[in-house]
Structure formats: structure tokens, C-alpha cells
Amino acid sequence: MTNSPTPSPTPGPKPGLRPGPKPGPLPGVGHRPTPSPRPAAPAAVRPPKNDPAKWGRVDADGTVFVKTADGEREIGSWQAGTPEEGLAHYGTRFDDLATEVELLEARLIAHPDDANSIKETAAQLRETLPTAAVIGDLVGLDRRLGDIMEHSDAAGEQAKADRARRREQAIARKEALAAEAEELAENSTEWKAAGDRLRAILEEWKTIRGIDRRTDDALWKRYSRARDSFNRRRGSHFAELDRSRAAARRAKEALVERAEALKDSTDWNDTARAYRDLMKEWKAAGRAPRDVDDKLWEAFRAAQDHFFNARNAVNAERDKEFIANAEAKDALLAEYDAQIDPAKGLDGARAKLRELQEKWDEIGYVPRHQVREYEDRIGAIEKRVSEAEESQWRRTDPEAQARAQQFLDKVAEFTAQADAAAAKGNTKKAEKLRAQAAQWQEWADAAAKAVEDL
């Protein structure tokens, strides 16, 4: 007998069911040809999930048998390799067949609405088992297909019940939306927010389906009546608002007179607070008609600007006195910035920083618009020293060093275990332990680097 390749048996069923809305017939179901007598060598055989030797055998002349409930059944001939390879080949083909069954089981759970189609597919697949050229638990597979067929009817009934439940949920949701619309129509005075919400309710309403026409029409009438009621009430509100705008006009005219009476005051702090109070009253007065409101605002704002511009002019004159202070602080920063270098000695940097801070306070104020700038500039030097102090503390932190040493201890432990396993000839275990040691070494290196970088 030669080992030259010969034609392989026709492959067993391939997985044909895929997730989707409507499972169709499985490819090849009902059309599985019987295996040809001499298989060719496969390109590569996946290892089977289970031990095929439990369910079949390949005899000395290459004949392949599978165990069934009625005894052994010949399914083909294997000439392309060892009997073990033949068992693996037919075992893998059984796995493919089992995958189809698994997909049907999952499909029945995920899509019970397709129970009738799933039952029909299971029946077709079950008919192929007596001639399937595979090695595996065909009896168990037959039982699983029978269970699928048995459970399909119950699943269909459950799907029907689920549809009824979804109808009830849809009705309940529209009832809740109608009740919310009625509440807004009766009580809400947040006109824009309530109007937006009523529109949002309508958009959601359009997405809710599965309700009988009579019930849906009754619920729609509730929502529609609520929306119309809200629109009428909102219209009445804005009519009243027009009347209130006349009162707002009179109130704002009085505020303009009071603002103009204060504009020449030199009592800067009290008058600034008075203008803030006037602004609060202005906002509380409401809106006058738009054209009148804009003119009144211009007059009110002009009085405010007159006062604050005068105050700013006085402040600007005072700031001129602080220009020399700013120049002195510039010179101080230029002198000490280079001297305060923690890298050349942290203690010396601290001492120079204290000198800078003392001289800084002695100089006094800088112009108002430069206060933040100078605070930021000296703050940057102070931060430089504080970060160096923190970094020094972290480098000497015993916890960080101990953590790094713990990683190294684990490296030594796994390395010793690997050497012991290798000495006993357990190469696989030794390789696994060395891989663990390498992982711990990476962590140790990272921990050590983190300490060095601080």
C-alpha cells in the first residue's frame, strides 16, 4: 500500500447558520453525499474539541468507522496520514456539525420569533446524521436536535406572549406621555421648556408602534387636546406680558434718572455698589417694548460708563506711582532667577528663595493690571523649589524602594523554580516559570526607573 494522495471524502456539513433577522436553510442540508472511499491529505486540520478516539476508529487498512446507537458505521477511508491524523480530521468535521447545532440553540434563545424556521432547519439537519461522515457523539447531537424541535413550539408561544407584553408596554408609555402633556398643559409656566418638551413628546410618540388603532386614536386625542390647551394658555400669557411691558418701561425710566444722578460721584466704593444694586433692579424690572428698552439701556449704560471711566482714570494715575516698583521687581527677578537652581543644591536654592521673597515684599505694589503677571513670575520660581523638594523626598521614599525590591524578589523566586523544573526535565513548566520571571523583571525595571526619574 502506497501513501500517495487519493481523493478525499466529500466534507461533512459546514456551519451555515449565521446570526441575522431571518435564518435560512443551512447550506448543504439534505444534500450531503456519502463519502468517497479514498481521502486526500488535508492542508491543515484543526485539533478537535473532544477526543475522537472515544467515538470512532481508523483500522489498519484505513477504513474509518464511527460509533452509533446501532453499532459501528463505515464513513470513509483514510490514506493521507496516520490513524491519529485521520481521527482528528473527522473529529474536526464533527465539531463543524456541532457548531451548526449550537447556532440553532442560540438562535432559538435569541430569536424565538423564528421558532418555526429553526424547527424546520433542525429537522433537515437531523435527517443527515445517519449518513454524516464525521466522528463524534452523534447520539448526543441527535438528542440536542430533538430538543430544539421540541422546544420550538414553546418558544413560539413565548414569542407571542412577548409581543403582547410589548403592546402593553407601548400603551403604558403613550399613556404616560399623554399624562405628562396634560400636566404641562395645566400647570407649566416655563413656556419655552414646556413647548420644547411637548415637541419632544410628539417625536417619541411617532416611534412607538404595535398598538391597536382604536386605543392609539384615543391616546392621540388626549395628547392633542393637551397641546392645544397649552398653546391657548401660552397665548394668554404673552398677551398679559405685553401689558406688563408698559410697567417695565416706567420702572426703567426711573432707574435711568437715578443712574444719571450718581455718575459724577467720587465716592468710588459706595457708588460702585450702588450701580450694582441698580443693575439688579434693572434686571428685575422686566423688558419694555424692544425699541424703547434698547434706548433706555443705552442711557443707563452711559451713566455707568461715565462713573467707571472717571474711577479708572484715578486708578491709572495712582498706578503710575507703582511703575518704579515693577522695575525694581524686574531687576530682582533677573538677579535671583539664575541663582535659584535646585539642581546645584537644594539648600542653597531655599536660602536664595527666602532672600528673594523678603526683598520682594519690601518693594511693595505694582500697577493693578500687572499684579497677576508678577505673582505668576515669582510663583514659577517658588514652584521650581517646591517641586525639587518633593522630588527629593520621593527618591528617598522607602516604600518605593521596597516595592521595587519586591519585584526583584519575585524574579528570583520564579527563576529558581524554573531552574528546579528544568533540572527535573519538566521543560514546559520551566519555560512557563521563566516567562513569569521575565514579566516580573519588566515590572521591577519599571519600578526602578520610576524611582530614578523622580
Secondary structure, DSSP 8 states (H G I E B T S, - for coil): ------------------SSSS----TTTT------SS----S-----SS-GGGTEEE-TT-EEEEEETTEEEEEEE--SS-HHHHHHHHHHHHHHHHHHHHHHHHHHHH-GGGHHHHHHHHHHHHHHGGG----S-HHHHHHHHHHHHHHHHHHHHHHHHHHHHHHHHHHHHHHHHHHHHHHHHHH---HHHHHHHHHHHHHHHHH-----HHHHHHHHHHHHHHHHHHHHHHHHHHHHHHHHHHHHHHHHHHHHHHHHHHTT---HHHHHHHHHHHHHHHHHT----HHHHHHHHHHHHHHHHHHHHHHHHHHHHHHHTTHHHHHHHHHHHHHHTTT--GGG-HHHHHHHHHHHHHHHHHH----GGGHHHHHHHHHHHHHHHHHHHHHHHHHT-HHHHHHHHHHHHHHHHHHHHHHHHHHTT-HHHHHHHHHHHHHHHHHHHHHHHHHHH-
